[in-house]
Amino acid sequence: MSHPDTSISARLRRLADPLWQAQLAHPFVRGIAAGSLDPDLFGFWLRQDYLFLLDYARVFAFAAARAPDVTTMTRFATLMHETLHGEMELHRSYVAEFGITVADLGRETKAPTTQGYTDFLLHTAATADLAEVNAALLPCMWGYSWLGQTLAAEGRPADERYARWIEAYSSADFAELAGWCRDLVDATASGLSPKAFQRVETAFLTSSRYELAFWDMAWHCQTWPSTSGVS
């Protein structure tokens, strides 16, 4: 699987580089890398990411239904399966180590950023063309693979919980899934009109912005404004 620097996905990645570098530098991500992140903050991230992944898998289902051929349909179905049985199983295996039960996950409600990100993805999946949908999906899958590989190259943190998180997202299997997403973007965004390609760029940048906002949400344990005292 080769993605030259001239590929569409590489072009999108360069466009969003400041957002991706800001993710790498974010104190939440640096805390994972150092193994020093407050476990309560990581627990908040786990609960919110669990809810995010449920809708992320639904977006893959939308895309599979609209796929133009069996090969693309199969790829989306595989990505949905890997999300539901790979990433989400990873979350379920982690939660007990952070004092969270599977029942707690079922009772969790979306924070504002989680709600905004999933609403954007689901709206795009339901209304946009396939190239735009693929571009909206890519920053999550590819971004976590990139972060995992970058953090793995920095060295293993002493806290095994964070070390295993880095191992999961730096794995060859996860990189292969990210590569599939890149292939789909490269294939479906090829030959688009300038106006259609601008929508692809906007979708990729919007998801990249939400990826950065998601780390910030977890760092601050973001909640909805309280109605107490409001008359």
N, C-alpha and C positions, 0 to 999 in steps of 0.2 A: 504494500500500500504506500504509494508515493504521493506527496503533496508538494510540488515545487513552489518556490517563492512567488511565481507568477500566477498561481492558482487563485480562484475567487476567494476561497476560504482564507488564504494567506493575506490577501488584500484586506479583507474584513478585519482580520486579526491586527494588522498594522494600524488600521483606522481606530480600533478600540484600545490600542496599547496603553494609553494613560490610565484607562479604567482598570485594565488587568494588572498593571504594575501597582496601582493603588490597593488592589486586593491583596497582593503579595506583601505589601508594606503595612497592611492594616494591623492594629494591635491584637485583634482576635486571632488572626492567622499567625502572627509572630508568637503569640502565646502557645498555640499548638506546636509550632516548630521548636520552641524552647522547652515544651513540657510544663510550662508554668501557668497556663491558663486556669483561671478560677473554675473549678468543676461545675459550679452553679450556672455559669455563663454557657459552658458547653452543653449542660443539660437543657437549657433553654433552646439552644441551637438544635439539638437533637429532636426536641418536641416539634419545633416549627418546621424543620426540614422533613420530618415524617409527613406532616400535612401537605407540604409542598410536593413531595414525591407522589402522593396519591393523585394529585391533579396533573403532575408531569406525565404520569403513566396514561392518564385520560387523553392528553394531547397526542401521545403516540397512537392511541386508538383512533382518534380523529384522522390522523395522517394516514394510518393504514387503510382506513375506509376510502380515502380519496386517492390512494396510490394508483399510478397509471399502469402498473404491471405487477406480475406476481413476485418478481425479485424484490422490488421496492416494498411491496406489502409485507413480504417475509422479513425484511430488515426491520421495518417498524414494529412488527409483532415481536421480533427477537429483542429489540430494545425495550419494549414494554415488559416483556417477561423478565429481562435482566434487572430492570428497575424494581419490579414487584418482588422478585425472588433473590436479588442480589443486594442492591443498596438498602432496601427496606428491611431485609433480614439482618443486615449489618447494624441497622439502628436498633432492632429488637434485641440483638445480642448485647448491645452496649448499655441499654437503658438501666439495667439492674445495677451496673457499676457506678451509676450516678444517682442512685436512689429513686429511679423512675420505673414504674411498672407498665406493662402493656396496656393495662386498664387506664393508666394516666394518659397514655397516648390517645386513647379513644375519647377522652374527655377534653382534650386540648382544643382551644379555639385559635384561629389565625390572628396573628398580630397584623397591624396595618400594612406593613411592607409585604408580608406573605400573601395577604389578601390581594394587594395591588398587583404583585408579580403573577400570581396564578390567574387572576382575572384577565390580565394582559395576554397570557399564553393561551388561555381557553378561547378568548375572543378572537385572537389571531387564527387559531386552529379552525374555528367555526366559520370564519368569514374571508380569510385571505387565500391567495393562491399558494400552491405547495412550496414554491421556492421561498416565499416569505415565512411560511410556517417552519420550514427547515432552518432558516436563519435565526428565527426566534428561539428554537430549541438548542442550537449549537453552543452558545456561551456557557450553559450549565455543564453539559457533558464534557466538552473540551476544556473548559476552565478548571474543573476539578481535577482532570487528568494532568493538566499543566501544573497546577499548584502542587498536586501530590508528588509529581516527578521532581519539581524544583525543591520542595522541602526534603525529599528523600536524599537529594544530592548534598544537602547541607549537613546531614548527619542525623542519627537516631536520637530522639529525646529520651530522657530517662524514664518518664512516665509511660508505662506500657500501653495505657489506653490511647494516648495520642500517637504513640509509635505505630499501633495497629491501624489507626485511622489513616496515617500517611501511607502505610503499606498498601491498604486497600485501594486508595486512589492513585497510587503510583504503579499499580500492577499492569502487566502487559495485557491482561484481559480487558481492563477498563480502558486502556489506551486504544485497544482495537475497537471498542464501542465508539469512542470519540472519533476514531478514524472513519468509521461508517458514517457518522453524522457529517463529517467533512466531505466525504465522497458525495453524499446526497446533495449538499449545498452546491458543490462544484458542478454536479450534473444538472440540477434543476435550475440554477441561476445562470447557466450559460446561454448566451444569445438573447437575453432579455432586452427590452427597450430601455433607454436611459431612465424613464419614469418608473418602470417596474423595478429596475435595479436599485433605484433610490429607496423604494419601499423595503427591499431586502436589506440594504445598509441600515435603514432606520430600525428595522426589527432586531438586527444583530446588536446595534448600539443600545437600544432600549433594554434588552435582556442583560447586556453587559453592565448597564447602570444598575439594574435591579440586583445583579449578583453582588456588586459592591455594597449596595444598600442593605442586602441581606446580612452581610457580616456586621455592618454597623448596627442593624436592628438587634442582633444577638449580643453585641458588645454592650448595648444600653438596655437590654431586656425590655424592648419597646412594648408598650401596651396602648390600648385605646384611651383617649381622654376620659376622665371620670366625670360622671354627671352629678356627683355629690355637690350640694351647694348651689346647683343651677336651678333657678326658678323659672 
